[in-house]
Amino acid sequence: MHRTGQSVACDRVRQQISLELDRELSQLERAMVAAHVSHCASCRGFSGEVDAITQQLRAAPLVHPPARVLVRRPRRVSTVARFQAGVAAAMALAIVGVTSQIAAPQRAESQFRSLRVVDFQSQAQLDREMALISGSGLSSGAGDATTR
């Protein structure tokens, strides 16, 4: 069953019934629709209803609207407006970039104030300092020794 409660074949044939009334089906497609309608009572009833409605619509006189119908088209955005929007977006991006560059060094200084760089003359001095730091429990946090 499909979403309409009919099989997929019934859904397809119901779509083709309207095309058949407008003579838009090939000879093979018309034969396939006729074969399905001859076996399926539901589609046969649907075909009869659509045919009756189509005949009534085609037989009805044309009715002209009492007044003119005005259809407005949406205004097109001009090239100048597009250019102005592009310039505004570029300026906003530049302002954000400059502001982030100005603010970035201040944040970096506050993060690394307690960092201390120590130069050691030999590997032995470095090993001795590392042993003192690890032995006293000061290995975490600010003041860790860093070599260059």
N, C-alpha and C positions, 0 to 999 in steps of 0.2 A: 504494500500500500504506500501511496505517496502522500504528500501534505494535504491534498484535496480530498483524500479518502478514496481515490481511484488509483489504479495501477499507473505506472510510468507510461505504458502504451496508451492508456485512456487520456492522460494529460497531453501527450504529444498529438493524438488524434483530435482532441478538442481545440488545440491551437491551429491545426491544419484545416479544420472545418471552416473557420473564418476566411482563411486564405483561399479555400475552394470556392466560396461564394464570390470572391473578387477575381476569380479565374487566374490565380497566381500559382497553382500547383501543376506539376508536370503530369503526364498521362499515368506514369507509374505511381506517383504519389496519390492521385485520385483513385486508382484501383486499390491501393492499400487502405485508404480511408474507407472506401465502400465495403471492402471485405471486413474491416473491423466493425463498422456500424451495423453490418448485417448480423454479426454474432453478439454484439453488446447492446443490450436494451437501454442502458443508461446513456450511452453515447448517441444512440438512435434518437432518444427523446431530446437530448441536448441539441442535436443537429436540427430537429424539427423546430424547436424553439428559436434557435438562431436564425433559421431560414424565415420563419414567420416575422420576426422582428425586423429583419433586413428588408423584407418585402414591404412592410408597413412604412419604414423610413423612406424607402425609395419612391413609394406612392404618395407620400405626403407633399403638400405644396411647400415651396420655399418661402421662408419667412425672413423678411429684411428687418434688421434692427431699427428701432425708432429714431435713433440718433447715431451720429458718427462715433465710432469707437476709437479712442486715442490710445495708442500704445507708446509708452515712453521707453526709450532706450537708456540704459545706464550711461552716465557721462564717462567719457574716456579720460584717463589721467594724462595730462599733457607731458611732453618731454621735459619741460622746465620743472614741473612739479616732481618728476622722477629724479631729476638732477639735484634738486633741492633736498629731497629725502636722502639721497646718497651722500651728499655733503654733510648733512646733519648727523647721519650715522657714523661717518668717518670722524667727525669732530668729537662725538661722544666717545668713540673708541680711543681717540688720541688723549682725551682728558682722563679717561680711566687708566690708560697706560702711564701717563706722566705722574698721576697721583700715586699709583702703586710704586713707581720708581722712587719718588720722593719719600714715601713712607717706609720703604724696604730697608734702607741703611739704618734707620732709627731702631727698628725691630731687631736687626742683626746685632747692633751694639749691645742692646739690653740682654740678649741671650748669651753672649760670650764675655761678659765683664769679668767673671770669676775664673776664666780660663788662663792658665799660666803656662808659658812655653819655657822649657829649661834645656839648655845646651850642655851636653856632657862631652868631656874631652876624650874619654875612652869607654869601651864596652864594660870594663870593670867598674867604673864609677856608676854607670847605668844599672848594672846588676846589683850593686850595693844599695843604691837608692830604691830600687824595686823591692829588694828584700826588706828594707825598713818600712816601706809603705804597706806591703802585704802583711808583714808581721804586726803592725800596729792597727790594722783594720781600716786604714784610710783609703783603700783602693777604689771606693765608689764615690761619686760626686765630684765637686769642683776641686781643682788642684792636682789632678792626675798628671803624672809626668808624661811629656810627649817629646819624642826625638825628632830631629830634622836630618 
